Amino acid sequence: MKEHFFTCPYCWEHISMLLDDSLMTQDYIEDCEVCCNPLQIQVKFLNSEIAEFQASSIEQ
């Protein structure tokens, strides 16, 4: 598991998530721990290190 810090695209708070580095490519939805809005999380790992990370808002 890797802790990754980023800014929520809804509330602009600096938050962190624990990312599972056992899967090389991931795409899932998780709520912001501050504002509870849904975040589209896309992450890619290379040699157990984060190669790409994106947290984006979900248009409703």
C-alpha positions in Angstrom: 0.0 0.0 0.0 1.2 3.5 -0.9 -0.1 6.7 0.7 -0.7 9.4 -1.9 -1.5 13.1 -1.2 -3.5 15.2 -3.7 -6.1 18.0 -3.9 -9.8 17.2 -4.1 -11.3 18.7 -7.3 -14.5 19.6 -5.4 -13.5 21.1 -2.1 -9.8 21.8 -2.8 -8.7 20.2 0.4 -5.3 18.4 0.5 -6.2 14.8 1.3 -4.5 11.4 1.1 -5.5 7.9 0.0 -4.0 4.5 0.5 -3.4 3.0 -2.9 -3.1 -0.7 -3.4 0.1 -1.3 -5.4 -0.7 -5.0 -6.0 -2.6 -4.1 -9.2 -0.7 -2.2 -11.9 -3.7 -0.4 -13.4 -6.7 0.8 -11.4 -9.8 2.8 -12.2 -12.5 3.2 -9.5 -14.7 5.6 -7.6 -14.0 6.7 -4.0 -15.6 9.5 -1.9 -13.5 12.4 -0.7 -12.9 12.0 3.0 -13.6 15.8 3.6 -16.6 16.7 1.4 -17.9 13.1 0.5 -18.2 13.9 -3.2 -17.3 11.0 -5.5 -13.9 11.0 -7.1 -12.9 9.0 -10.2 -9.5 7.6 -9.3 -7.1 6.4 -12.0 -3.7 5.1 -11.0 -0.9 3.2 -12.7 2.0 1.6 -10.9 5.4 0.7 -12.3 7.7 -1.4 -10.1 5.5 -0.7 -7.1 5.8 3.1 -7.6 3.0 5.4 -8.7 3.7 6.2 -12.4 0.4 8.1 -13.0 -2.4 9.4 -10.8 -5.5 11.3 -11.5 -8.4 12.2 -9.2 -11.3 13.9 -11.1 -14.8 15.0 -10.4 -17.7 13.0 -11.7 -20.2 15.1 -13.7 -23.8 14.5 -12.7 
